[in-house]
C-alpha cells in the first residue's frame, strides 16, 4: 500500500522527467559507432570512448527499468514499500531516490552481498517482467 505521507504527484513528476531523460540518452547512440582510422592510437582511443559510452548506455538502461518499475508500483499501490522486508521506505530516501525498491537497511545488506535480499529482489524483478 502506498504511504499516505508521500506526495505521489511530485514523485510521479520527478520519475516521468527522469524517464524522459533516460529515454533520450538511450536513443543517442552516436558514441558507439565504430569508425576505422589509419592511426592505431586513434583506433584505441575510439575503442576506449566506445566502451565508456556502452557502459553509460547500460547504466541508463538499468535506471530506466528502475524508474518504470517504480511507476508500476505507484499504479499497483505498493510504492514506498521495501520489496524485501515489506516495511515502509523512509520519505527522505524516496525523495533522494524515488525509484528505490529497498529500504536503506535492505539496500545496505544487498550492497554487502546478502544473498537473501538479492534473491528476494531477483524473484520480485522476475515477477514484474
Secondary structure, DSSP 8 states (H G I E B T S, - for coil): ---TTS-HHHHHHHHHHHHHHHHHHHH--GGG-----SSHHHHHHHHHHHHHHHHHHHHHHHHHHHHHHHHHHHHHT-TTB-TTT--B--HHHHHH-TT--S-HHHHHHHHTT-HHHHHHHHHHHHHH-
